[in-house]
Amino acid sequence: MENMKGNASLNGELDVVAFMRIIWRRRWWIFLTTILVTIGGVAYALMAEEMFRAEVVVVPTVGGDSKSGARGGLMSAFGGLASMAGISLGGGGSVEENLAVLTSRTFVSEFIKSNNLKAQLTKNELSDWKLHRIFVRMLDVQDNPRSNLIRVGLTWRDPVRAASWVNKLIVALNDHLRREAIERSNENLKYLQTELQRTRIEEMRLALYELISQEQKKAMVANTQQEFAFRVLDKAVAPEERNSPKRKKIVLIAMITGLFLALLIVFVREAVDRLKHESDSIDQNINPRG
């Protein structure tokens, strides 16, 4: 057993020694390969287009959705009837729903057209679908439920435009959601007024009056509140530092990649040469000369 352990230890030492000998023998090739790949990384880092990220910080606004405790059951019943009729009696959408609108194809396409961004985004003639994909890739949203803060970032090669676009984006989003809320309230009010004319039960009429009052309040808020869904805490300003490329990181990754690639090629070549040598030795033993 001790002999086996000793042999294993000796083999391990021999493997390390052989490993170091191979590296030393090919040291200049490894060095030059690493340098060449690193130079390629430096060239890429210097030639890559600089991109800047502008960020606006917002918080969701508090909705005006409320219910009367005494008539909650009747309101729920009318809410069910309204849902069956394809009408929502609720307030504005949830934060998740409103943020989903931010990257939706309809909203983004409308924003690009209204701000004449097509020529600035690309020189090619692209469809609305592709323009939407380009713009959405520029956006990133960081939602922190604990602090209730939402950070909306936009990355572009021009820092001034990046800040301008992301600020306009929040204004456009609030306007879009506000218009939808007004339209929804108008539809709800039409439905409730129709039901009020058809109903003769006093308690149900009282509940309908309450629901109509709530919808009128929502419509009033939507008509008067500019920051309807999101309130801006900190507007975006033109960033002075680039977001990418991360030049030091690129060079470091290129250097490590170059070293790994050089070592891999060296050991693959060494293994191929060894197999070829062993094959030649076997052939000589099988077919000796003379």
C-alpha positions in Angstrom: 0.0 0.0 0.0 2.8 2.4 0.9 4.5 1.5 -2.4 1.3 2.4 -4.3 1.0 5.7 -2.5 4.7 6.4 -3.2 4.2 5.6 -6.9 1.1 7.8 -7.1 3.0 10.7 -5.4 6.0 10.1 -7.7 3.7 10.0 -10.8 2.1 13.2 -9.7 5.4 14.9 -9.3 6.6 13.7 -12.6 3.3 14.9 -14.3 3.9 18.4 -12.8 7.5 18.4 -13.9 6.5 17.3 -17.4 3.8 20.0 -17.5 6.3 22.7 -16.5 8.8 21.4 -19.0 6.3 21.6 -21.8 5.3 25.2 -20.8 9.0 26.2 -20.7 9.8 24.6 -24.0 6.9 26.5 -25.7 7.2 29.6 -23.6 7.8 32.0 -26.4 4.9 30.6 -28.5 2.6 30.9 -25.4 3.8 34.5 -24.8 3.3 35.6 -28.4 -0.1 34.0 -28.7 -1.2 35.7 -25.4 0.2 39.1 -26.6 -1.6 38.8 -30.0 -5.0 38.0 -28.4 -4.5 40.8 -25.9 -3.7 43.3 -28.6 -6.9 42.2 -30.4 -8.8 42.9 -27.2 -7.2 46.3 -26.8 -8.1 47.1 -30.4 -11.7 46.1 -29.9 -11.9 48.1 -26.7 -10.6 51.2 -28.4 -12.7 50.8 -31.5 -16.0 49.8 -29.9 -18.7 52.5 -29.9 -19.1 54.3 -26.6 -22.6 53.9 -25.1 -24.0 56.1 -22.3 -26.8 55.1 -19.9 -29.2 57.8 -18.7 -31.6 56.9 -15.8 -34.8 58.4 -14.4 -36.1 57.4 -10.9 -39.9 57.2 -10.4 -42.4 55.9 -7.9 -45.9 54.6 -8.6 -48.7 57.1 -7.7 -51.4 56.1 -5.3 -54.6 55.1 -7.1 -58.0 56.4 -6.1 -59.7 52.9 -6.0 -61.9 52.6 -2.9 -64.9 50.7 -1.8 -67.8 51.4 0.6 -67.9 48.8 3.3 -71.7 48.8 3.7 -72.4 48.3 0.0 -69.4 46.2 -0.8 -71.4 43.2 -1.6 -73.7 45.0 -4.1 -70.7 46.7 -5.6 -68.9 43.4 -6.1 -72.1 42.1 -7.7 -72.1 45.0 -10.2 -68.4 44.5 -10.7 -69.2 40.9 -11.8 -71.9 42.2 -14.1 -69.5 44.7 -15.6 -66.8 42.1 -16.1 -69.3 39.9 -18.0 -70.1 42.9 -20.2 -66.3 43.4 -20.8 -66.0 46.5 -18.6 -63.6 47.0 -15.7 -64.7 48.9 -12.7 -61.2 48.9 -11.2 -58.8 51.8 -11.1 -55.5 52.0 -13.1 -53.5 48.9 -13.8 -51.0 47.5 -11.3 -47.3 48.6 -11.4 -46.4 45.4 -13.2 -49.1 46.0 -15.9 -48.1 49.7 -16.3 -44.4 48.8 -16.7 -45.4 46.1 -19.2 -47.0 48.9 -21.3 -43.6 50.7 -21.3 -42.1 47.9 -23.5 -45.2 47.0 -25.4 -45.1 47.2 -29.2 -48.1 49.6 -29.4 -46.7 52.1 -27.0 -43.1 52.0 -28.2 -44.1 52.3 -31.9 -46.3 55.3 -31.0 -43.4 56.9 -29.1 -41.0 56.4 -31.9 -43.4 57.9 -34.5 -44.4 60.9 -32.3 -40.8 61.8 -31.6 -39.4 61.1 -35.1 -36.8 58.6 -33.8 -36.7 56.3 -36.7 -34.0 58.1 -38.6 -31.9 58.4 -35.4 -32.2 54.8 -34.5 -31.2 53.3 -37.8 -30.2 54.3 -41.3 -31.9 51.3 -42.8 -35.5 51.0 -43.7 -36.9 48.8 -41.0 -40.4 47.6 -40.0 -42.1 48.8 -36.8 -41.5 45.4 -35.4 -37.7 45.6 -35.8 -37.7 49.2 -34.6 -39.5 48.1 -31.5 -36.9 45.4 -30.8 -34.1 47.9 -31.2 -35.6 50.4 -28.8 -36.6 47.8 -26.2 -33.0 46.5 -26.1 -31.9 50.0 -25.2 -34.2 50.0 -22.1 -33.8 48.4 -18.8 -36.1 48.7 -15.8 -35.1 48.0 -12.2 -38.1 47.7 -9.9 -37.4 47.5 -6.1 -40.7 46.5 -4.3 -39.2 47.2 -0.9 -38.3 50.8 -1.5 -41.0 51.3 -4.1 -38.4 53.0 -6.4 -38.3 52.2 -10.1 -35.2 53.0 -12.2 -35.8 53.3 -15.9 -32.5 53.4 -17.9 -31.9 54.0 -21.6 -28.5 53.3 -23.2 -27.5 55.2 -26.4 -24.4 56.5 -28.0 -25.4 60.2 -27.5 -25.7 61.0 -23.7 -27.8 64.1 -24.3 -30.4 62.2 -26.4 -30.4 59.3 -24.0 -31.4 61.6 -21.1 -34.0 63.4 -23.3 -35.6 60.2 -24.6 -35.9 58.5 -21.3 -37.5 61.6 -19.7 -39.9 62.0 -22.6 -40.6 58.2 -22.3 -42.0 58.6 -18.8 -44.1 61.6 -19.8 -45.5 59.7 -22.8 -46.2 56.6 -20.6 -48.2 58.7 -18.1 -50.1 60.4 -20.9 -50.8 57.0 -22.5 -52.1 55.4 -19.3 -54.1 58.5 -18.4 -55.9 58.5 -21.8 -56.6 54.8 -21.3 -58.0 55.4 -17.8 -60.3 58.2 -19.1 -61.6 56.0 -21.9 -62.2 53.2 -19.4 -64.0 55.5 -17.0 -66.2 56.9 -19.7 -67.2 53.3 -20.8 -67.8 52.4 -17.2 -70.0 55.4 -16.6 -72.1 54.6 -19.7 -72.6 51.1 -18.5 -73.5 52.2 -15.0 -75.9 54.9 -16.2 -77.7 52.2 -18.4 -77.9 49.9 -15.4 -79.3 52.7 -13.2 -82.1 53.4 -15.7 -83.0 49.7 -15.8 -82.9 49.0 -12.0 -85.8 49.9 -9.7 -84.5 48.2 -6.5 -83.5 51.0 -4.1 -80.4 49.3 -2.6 -79.0 48.5 -6.0 -79.6 52.0 -7.2 -77.7 53.3 -4.1 -74.8 51.0 -4.9 -74.9 52.2 -8.6 -74.8 55.8 -7.5 -71.8 55.0 -5.3 -70.0 53.3 -8.2 -70.8 56.2 -10.5 -69.4 58.6 -7.9 -66.2 56.5 -7.8 -65.8 56.5 -11.6 -66.4 60.2 -11.7 -63.6 60.7 -9.2 -61.3 58.4 -11.2 -62.1 60.4 -14.4 -61.4 63.6 -12.6 -58.0 62.4 -11.3 -57.1 61.1 -14.8 -58.0 64.5 -16.3 -56.1 66.6 -13.8 -53.2 64.5 -12.7 -50.3 64.8 -15.2 -48.1 62.2 -13.5 -50.9 59.7 -13.6 -49.2 56.4 -13.0 -45.6 57.3 -12.1 -44.2 60.3 -10.3 -40.7 61.4 -11.2 -38.3 61.7 -8.2 -35.1 62.3 -10.2 -35.1 63.3 -13.8 -32.4 61.8 -16.1 -29.4 64.0 -16.9 -26.8 63.5 -19.6 -24.2 61.0 -18.2 -20.6 62.1 -18.3 -19.2 58.6 -18.0 -19.7 55.9 -20.6 -21.6 52.7 -19.7 -19.7 50.7 -22.2 -17.3 49.4 -23.4 -15.6 48.4 -20.2 -12.1 48.6 -21.6 -10.1 47.3 -18.6 -12.4 44.4 -18.3 -12.2 43.6 -22.0 -8.4 43.7 -22.0 -8.2 41.5 -18.9 -10.7 38.9 -20.5 -8.7 39.0 -23.7 -5.4 38.3 -21.8 -6.9 35.4 -19.9 -8.5 34.0 -23.0 -5.2 34.3 -25.0 -3.3 32.5 -22.2 -5.8 29.7 -22.0 -6.0 29.3 -25.8 -2.2 29.2 -26.0 -1.9 26.5 -23.3 -4.7 24.5 -24.9 -3.1 24.6 -28.3 0.3 23.7 -26.8 -1.0 20.6 -25.0 -3.1 19.5 -27.9 -0.1 19.6 -30.2 2.0 17.9 -27.5 -0.6 15.1 -27.3 -0.8 14.7 -31.1 3.1 14.6 -31.3 3.2 12.0 -28.6 0.6 9.8 -30.2 2.4 10.1 -33.6 5.7 9.2 -32.0 4.1 6.1 -30.2 2.5 5.1 -33.5 5.8 5.3 -35.3 7.5 3.2 -32.6 4.9 0.5 -32.9 5.3 0.4 -36.7 9.0 0.0 -36.3 8.6 -2.8 -33.9 6.1 -4.6 -36.2 8.1 -4.0 -39.3 11.8 -3.9 -38.3 14.2 -2.8 -41.0 16.4 -5.5 -42.7 
